[in-house]
Each structure stands twice: as structure tokens, then as C-alpha cells.
Amino acid sequence: MQISFASVAGKADVLVLPVEKDALGRRDLADARAVADAAAAAARFTGEAGSSVDLFAGEAAGVRHRILLGVGGGDEADWAKAGGALTAKLLTTAAAATIDLTGISVTPAAVARLAGAAAQRAWRHDVYRTRLPEAQKPTLASLTIVGAPDGADAAWLAQSAVTDGMALTRQLVTEPPNLLYPETFVEQVTASVEGLGLEITVLDEPAMRELGMGALLGVSQGSARDARLLALRWNGAGEGAPAIALVGKGVTFDTGGISIKPAAGMEDMKWDMGGAGAVAGAMKALAVRKARANVIGVMGLVENMPDGNAIRPGDVLTSMSGQTIEVLNTDAEGRLVLCDCITWVQRTHGVETIVDLATLTGAMIVALGHEYGGLFSNDDALARQLEAAGLATDDKLWRFPLSATYDKLIDSPIADVKNVGPRGAGSITAAQFIQRFVEDGVKWAHLDIAGMVWSDKPGVHHDKGATGYGVRLLDRFVRDNVEQASPSRA
């Protein structure tokens, strides 16, 4: 959907008039005042964020469709909620809409959030739907914002970059697993970021085997699809080591391996690469908006299948770090992928801060449902920065503990570590496993996003399906804590 800004309102299918909570009487509605008051009263409209009332007023040229759109208390989150609700309302019924902000007190950032949520909510993936009824096809092609404050169009550019990144993430998460596997994941991502200035590194299985990445390759060995490691490096602050590494679990399909999952719901495991998808989308967003930061995104890409060559419960793998891992459950595979990726990025790029993202444990969904991602960290300041970024973008996080007591639960009697602990505290022991591969002095955070990358109900920024979770979060984290100020921002 095209977002544009204008000084005056032209002719559009729909004219949208934002209304703050309990402020209908202060909105200039001209000849529609009586109709607006009656319609609002009938609908009990008070301006709550995301609520709306339709008005149809006669004009010389015919009937004009106006919408009163509630923006709540006027904070950024409310404006985002309004933007998403507007697109949900008009996506298949109108071709264009104009939002008139004239006379409304609103910040450039809030306008950008409105536009961002509207554009993000419009994302669809109808590639494989050959018989979609006309009434269900998207029609909303453009949204024009009139009367925006100075700086709103510039603020929108940053939101537009995030929207582009989220679209890539959603595409990857939504693709069927017969078409998206490690090799094609690399192809789709590299095609999507072509020309943006990202430095791309791809490791195939022989290269990873030479590096000793036995944990990641152990997961892949049961699949006919070869594994890949994909790294995207953005040097927006000039030459030098990356300030931060983003590491994503990319299991393009997870059967559970020999410890096979139940058949019911296994089709959902196509999105077990949601962490890698979020990293790819975040790196694209940073490159599109030319973030003044040095960041590397690393994605470990495998398929976990149960053939005759697959790893077995009881096997021992040797990771790139040299640590040995007793495999008790082949469905605890994501941590095996992450540990080698984390070792690789530490050894090859010398990063001092790592944030990993993974759809890692069902226990996280039991604990948090689909409202928050889980946060684990060895550094309080880093945890606070991520929590703040989550609250600011609505990609929310909730912190969980780490301690030596939990760590003892994954000690192995025959190897350095086992890949699962007891049933209790499953998400915590998974994080403890990953922490064993983080080198001394490196700040690290693990985000367990198992409940966040796919949704069975619409949200502010998404319809049912892929949510794009993590892109807004990571972009905001980098912007607030890593990015250097440009002369214009100083």
C-alpha cells in the first residue's frame, strides 16, 4: 500500500477524520455535524483507539463516505491501533482513503506509527490462492495523509523501512516448507536485500564441517536438504567490528526428528524459522533506512527430519566450541543450531553483544501465551534496553531468570552438557544451554519467541498468520542503543 503526504485533501473514496477520546464535539465536521452526532450516539462512539463510525453525506457529485476514526488518548500506541483498524476496515472495500489531520495535535512519531500500522496491516500473501473470490481481494492501494505536522514524512521513512523488513519476515514465515528450505531461504533473502549494501556470507555444509560445526550439522543430517549459514553484515557506522550480532534459529521445518512430534499441528512447524526470519527482516530494515550502526545478522538454516541418517537420542555431538553435547531429545534441536552460530560469530567477528531469537520451546507458550516473548540475559542493562524497545513497539518481552541452580539441570553424565533438562523450567534450561556457548565478557540476550511469530487472530499490525514479530523490536533496540547520532540528529 502506498503512503503519501499532502497539504490539502484531494478527492478520495473515503475521507477519514481522526477523533480523540471524548473529543467528538471539537472536531470540525462542517455540514456533517448532525449526521455525525446521531451516528456516534447510535454506535456509542467515544473515540476509543481503533473504533470507528461510518458517515454517508450527500454532495453535489453524489454520496461522500466519511469515517470517524478513534485515536484514543493520542499516544503513539493508540495512533498505531487506529491505523491498523482503518486498514482492516477498508482493505477489501475501498481503493483509496485520505486521513485529514487538520486541527489535530499530533506528533510526527505518532503519525508515522499510524501510517506504519496501516501499511503493515495491509500485508497479504495470496500467491498460492488461485480462486480467491473478488470480494476477498485487497483493493486498498493508497493512503494519503493531509495536515500532518512538520517532520511526519521523515518519520514515516523509518517506519517504511521497518514495514519492508516485516514484509520479508512474513514472506519467509508464510512460505510452505516444500518451497522454503535452507537453500531457498538464502535465495529469497539475498534477492530481497540486493543493492542495499549488505555484505553477504553463505556457508555450505562442507565449509561448516571444516569449522567443526557438529551441533548444527547434527540436526541437518537426517534431511535431504543441506544446511546453510547465512550472515548479513551492515556497516552503517564505518569500518570496524560489528557493534552487535543478531542470531536467528532457522529450522525451516521441524518434525522433531527421531523424537517425532504428534501429527496434529505439525504443519505449524514451517514457522520454526521465525527467529531467522526476524533477523533477516531486521537487517533489511536497518539497511533500507541506512542505520548508523555496525550490525551482523546470522541465521542458522536447517531442516529437522527423521530418516535413517538422523541423530538419535543418546548420540553425542561435538560443537564448534569444542563442547560435547549428549542428545536426549532430537526435538530440542534449535539450541543445537544456535550454539554453533553463536560460536561462529564470536570467533569470526569478535562481537561483544549478542541477541538471539528462536521459536525455541513450547514451555514458553505455556508460560506467556501469545502476548509476550520470553527474555533471558546475562546483562541487566541489555535486558532493560530490550524490554524498553519491546514496550515502545508493541513487540513485548517478559524477563525470566537464569542461575547456576538451573544450569546444573543440564549437566550430562557422559558429555559436557545434555540438550534437555527435566520437564520443569524447560524454557529456562534451554536458555542455560545457549549461555554455555557465550564467551566470557560477551553481553548476551536470548529471546524465546515461540508464541509470537504466528497468530490465529488479527492484531494491530497483522491479520491472521505471520506477525513479523521481532523486526520492530530489533530495529528500535538498535536505533535507541547502538546507532550513532548523525549531524542532523545530534
Residue pairs with C-beta under 8 A, 6 or more apart in sequence:
1 87
1 118
1 119
1 122
1 140
1 141
1 142
1 143
2 141
2 142
2 143
3 115
3 118
3 119
3 142
3 143
3 145
3 156
3 160
4 142
4 143
4 144
4 145
5 144
5 145
5 146
5 148
5 152
5 153
5 156
6 98
6 144
6 145
6 146
7 146
7 147
8 146
9 15
9 98
9 100
9 144
9 146
10 98
10 144
12 96
12 97
12 98
12 144
13 65
13 94
13 95
13 96
13 97
14 65
14 66
14 67
14 90
14 94
14 96
14 97
14 98
15 64
15 65
15 66
15 67
15 97
15 98
15 100
16 66
16 67
16 69
16 86
16 97
16 98
16 99
16 100
17 27
17 29
17 66
17 67
17 68
17 69
17 100
18 69
18 70
18 71
18 82
18 99
18 100
18 101
18 104
18 106
19 27
19 45
19 47
19 68
19 69
19 70
19 71
20 47
20 70
20 71
20 72
20 73
20 74
20 104
21 46
21 47
21 48
21 49
21 70
21 71
21 72
21 73
21 74
22 46
22 47
23 47
24 36
24 37
24 40
24 45
24 46
24 47
24 68
27 36
27 68
27 103
28 102
28 103
29 36
31 57
32 55
32 57
32 66
35 55
35 57
36 53
36 55
36 66
36 68
39 45
39 53
39 54
39 55
39 68
40 46
40 53
40 68
43 53
45 51
45 52
45 53
45 68
45 70
46 70
47 70
47 71
47 72
48 70
48 72
49 70
49 71
49 72
49 73
49 77
49 78
49 79
49 81
49 82
49 85
50 70
50 72
50 81
50 82
50 84
50 85
50 460
51 69
51 70
51 85
52 67
52 68
52 69
52 70
52 85
52 86
52 89
53 67
53 68
54 65
54 66
54 67
55 65
55 66
55 67
55 68
56 63
56 64
56 65
56 66
57 63
57 64
57 66
58 64
65 94
67 86
67 89
67 97
69 82
69 85
69 86
69 99
70 82
71 78
71 79
71 82
71 106
71 114
72 78
72 81
72 82
74 105
74 106
74 110
75 110
76 107
76 109
76 110
76 113
76 392
77 113
77 394
79 106
79 110
79 111
79 113
79 114
79 117
80 113
80 114
80 116
80 117
80 394
80 460
80 461
81 117
81 460
82 114
82 117
83 113
83 114
83 115
83 116
83 117
83 118
83 121
83 460
84 117
84 118
84 120
84 121
84 459
84 460
84 461
85 460
86 97
86 99
86 118
87 117
87 118
87 119
87 121
87 122
87 140
87 143
88 121
88 458
88 463
90 97
90 140
91 121
91 122
91 138
91 139
91 140
92 135
92 136
92 137
92 138
92 139
92 140
93 139
93 140
94 139
94 140
95 139
95 140
95 141
95 142
96 140
96 141
96 142
96 143
96 144
97 140
97 142
97 143
97 144
98 143
98 144
98 145
98 146
99 114
99 143
99 144
99 145
99 146
100 146
100 147
101 111
101 145
101 146
101 147
101 148
101 149
102 146
102 147
103 147
104 147
106 148
106 149
107 149
108 148
108 149
108 150
108 151
108 152
108 154
108 155
109 155
111 145
111 148
111 149
111 152
111 155
111 156
112 152
112 155
112 156
112 158
112 159
113 159
114 145
115 143
115 145
115 156
115 159
116 156
116 159
116 160
116 162
116 163
116 461
117 460
117 461
118 143
119 143
119 159
119 160
119 163
120 163
120 166
120 461
120 462
120 468
121 460
121 461
121 462
121 463
122 138
122 140
123 166
123 167
123 170
123 462
123 463
123 468
124 138
124 463
125 170
125 171
125 174
125 465
125 466
126 132
126 137
126 138
128 176
145 152
157 289
158 289
158 479
160 288
161 284
161 285
161 286
161 288
161 289
161 475
162 285
162 289
162 471
162 472
162 475
164 284
164 285
164 288
165 281
165 282
165 283
165 284
165 285
165 286
165 288
165 468
165 471
165 475
166 281
166 285
166 461
166 468
166 471
166 472
167 281
167 468
168 189
168 192
168 277
168 280
168 281
168 284
169 274
169 277
169 278
169 280
169 281
169 466
169 468
169 470
169 471
170 277
170 281
170 462
170 465
170 466
170 467
170 468
171 188
171 192
171 466
172 180
172 185
172 188
172 189
172 273
172 276
172 277
172 280
172 281
173 270
173 271
173 273
173 274
173 277
173 453
173 454
173 466
173 468
174 271
174 465
174 466
175 188
175 270
176 270
177 252
177 253
177 269
177 270
177 303
180 188
180 252
180 270
180 273
181 225
181 252
181 253
181 303
182 220
182 225
182 226
182 227
182 228
182 250
182 252
182 301
182 302
182 303
183 225
183 226
183 228
185 228
185 230
185 250
185 252
185 273
185 276
185 299
185 301
186 202
186 228
186 230
186 301
189 230
189 232
189 280
189 299
190 200
190 202
190 230
192 280
192 284
193 200
193 232
193 280
193 283
193 284
193 287
196 284
196 287
196 288
197 234
197 287
198 232
198 233
198 234
198 283
198 284
198 287
199 232
199 233
199 234
199 235
200 230
200 231
200 232
200 233
201 229
201 230
201 231
201 233
202 228
202 229
202 230
202 231
203 211
203 228
203 229
204 226
204 227
204 228
205 217
205 220
205 226
205 227
208 216
208 217
208 227
208 229
208 340
209 217
211 320
211 344
212 318
212 319
212 320
212 322
213 229
213 319
213 320
213 340
213 343
213 344
214 317
214 318
214 319
214 320
214 340
215 317
215 318
215 319
215 320
215 325
215 336
215 337
215 339
215 340
216 227
216 229
216 300
216 302
216 320
216 336
216 337
216 339
216 340
216 341
217 227
218 311
218 315
218 317
218 327
218 336
219 227
219 251
219 257
219 302
219 304
219 311
219 330
219 333
219 336
219 337
220 226
220 227
220 302
220 303
220 304
221 309
221 310
221 311
222 257
222 258
222 304
222 305
222 306
222 307
222 309
222 310
222 311
223 302
223 303
223 304
223 305
223 307
224 305
224 307
225 252
225 303
227 300
227 301
227 302
227 303
228 301
229 298
229 299
229 300
229 301
229 341
229 344
230 250
230 276
230 280
230 298
230 299
230 301
231 296
231 297
231 298
231 299
231 345
232 279
232 280
232 283
232 296
232 297
233 242
233 294
233 295
233 296
233 297
233 349
234 283
234 286
234 287
234 291
234 293
234 294
234 295
234 296
234 297
235 242
235 294
236 286
236 287
236 290
236 291
236 292
236 293
236 294
236 295
236 483
237 243
237 292
237 293
237 294
237 483
237 484
238 294
240 294
241 294
241 349
241 350
241 351
242 294
242 295
242 296
242 349
242 351
243 293
243 294
243 295
243 351
243 352
243 353
243 482
244 293
244 294
244 295
244 296
244 351
244 353
244 354
244 355
244 478
244 482
245 295
245 296
245 297
245 298
245 345
245 346
245 349
245 351
245 353
245 354
245 355
246 279
246 282
246 283
246 295
246 296
246 297
246 298
246 354
246 355
246 356
246 357
246 474
247 275
247 279
247 297
247 298
247 299
247 300
247 338
247 341
247 342
247 345
247 354
247 355
247 356
247 357
248 273
248 275
248 276
248 277
248 278
248 279
248 280
248 297
248 298
248 299
248 300
248 356
248 357
248 358
249 272
249 273
249 274
249 275
249 276
249 300
249 334
249 337
249 338
249 356
249 357
249 358
249 359
249 360
250 273
250 275
250 276
250 277
250 299
250 300
250 301
250 302
250 337
251 269
251 272
251 273
251 302
251 303
251 304
251 333
251 334
251 337
251 359
252 270
252 272
252 273
252 301
252 302
252 303
253 269
253 270
253 272
253 303
253 304
253 305
254 261
254 269
254 272
254 303
254 304
254 331
254 333
254 334
255 261
255 266
255 269
255 304
255 305
255 306
256 304
256 306
256 330
256 331
257 304
257 305
257 306
257 310
257 311
257 330
257 331
257 333
258 306
258 310
258 311
258 312
258 313
258 330
259 313
259 329
259 330
259 331
260 306
260 331
261 269
261 331
268 454
271 277
271 359
271 453
271 454
271 466
272 304
272 334
272 359
273 301
273 359
274 357
274 359
274 449
274 452
274 453
274 454
274 469
274 470
275 334
275 356
275 357
275 358
275 359
275 360
275 447
275 449
275 453
275 470
276 299
276 300
276 301
277 453
277 470
278 357
278 449
278 453
278 468
278 469
278 470
278 471
278 474
279 297
279 298
279 299
279 357
279 470
279 474
280 297
280 299
281 468
281 470
281 471
282 297
282 470
282 471
282 474
282 475
282 478
283 295
283 297
285 471
285 474
285 475
286 293
286 295
286 475
286 478
291 475
291 478
291 479
291 483
292 483
292 484
292 485
292 486
293 478
293 482
293 483
293 484
295 478
295 482
296 345
296 349
296 351
298 341
298 344
298 345
299 341
300 337
300 338
300 340
300 341
302 333
302 337
304 330
304 331
304 333
306 330
310 330
311 317
311 327
311 330
312 327
312 330
313 327
313 328
313 329
313 330
314 326
314 327
314 328
315 326
315 327
316 324
316 325
316 326
316 327
316 414
316 415
317 324
317 325
317 327
317 336
318 324
318 325
319 325
319 336
319 339
319 340
319 343
319 437
320 339
320 340
320 343
320 344
320 347
321 339
321 340
321 343
321 437
323 339
323 416
323 417
323 436
323 437
324 415
324 416
324 417
325 336
325 339
325 412
325 415
325 416
325 417
325 418
325 419
326 412
326 414
326 415
326 417
326 418
326 419
327 336
327 418
327 419
328 418
328 419
328 420
329 419
329 420
332 419
332 420
332 430
334 358
334 359
334 360
334 430
335 358
335 360
335 419
335 430
335 433
335 434
336 419
338 356
338 358
338 434
338 437
339 433
339 434
339 436
339 437
341 356
342 354
342 356
342 434
342 437
342 438
342 444
343 437
345 351
345 354
346 354
346 438
346 439
346 442
351 442
352 441
352 442
352 443
353 382
353 442
353 443
353 444
354 438
354 442
354 443
354 444
354 445
355 382
355 386
355 444
355 445
355 446
355 447
355 474
355 477
356 434
356 444
356 445
356 446
356 447
357 447
357 449
357 470
357 474
358 446
358 447
358 448
358 449
358 450
359 448
359 449
359 450
359 453
360 427
360 430
360 446
360 448
360 450
361 426
361 427
361 430
361 448
361 450
362 426
362 450
363 425
363 426
363 427
363 430
364 373
364 374
364 427
364 448
364 449
364 450
364 451
365 450
365 451
367 374
367 400
367 427
368 374
368 398
368 451
369 451
370 451
370 452
370 455
371 396
371 451
372 396
372 397
372 398
372 451
372 452
373 390
373 395
373 396
373 397
373 398
373 447
373 448
373 449
373 451
373 452
373 469
373 470
374 397
374 398
374 399
374 400
374 427
374 447
374 448
374 449
375 383
375 386
375 387
375 397
375 398
375 399
375 400
375 445
375 446
375 447
376 399
376 400
376 402
376 428
376 431
376 435
376 445
376 446
376 447
376 448
377 383
377 386
377 399
377 402
377 443
377 444
377 445
377 446
378 402
378 435
378 438
378 443
378 444
378 445
379 443
379 444
379 445
381 443
382 443
382 444
382 445
383 399
383 445
385 477
385 480
385 481
386 397
386 445
386 447
386 473
386 477
387 397
387 399
388 480
389 395
389 473
389 474
389 476
389 477
389 480
389 481
390 396
390 397
390 473
392 476
392 480
393 472
393 473
393 475
393 476
394 460
394 461
394 472
395 452
395 469
395 470
395 471
395 472
395 473
397 447
397 473
400 427
400 428
400 431
401 428
402 428
402 431
402 432
402 435
406 421
406 425
406 428
406 429
406 432
407 432
407 435
407 436
409 421
409 422
409 425
409 429
409 432
410 417
410 418
410 419
410 420
410 421
410 429
410 432
410 433
411 417
411 418
412 418
416 436
417 433
417 436
419 433
420 426
420 429
420 430
421 429
421 432
422 429
427 448
430 448
431 446
431 448
434 444
434 446
435 444
435 446
438 444
447 470
449 469
449 470
452 467
452 469
452 470
453 466
453 467
453 469
453 470
454 465
454 466
454 467
455 462
455 464
455 465
455 467
456 464
457 464
458 464
459 467
461 467
461 468
461 472
462 468
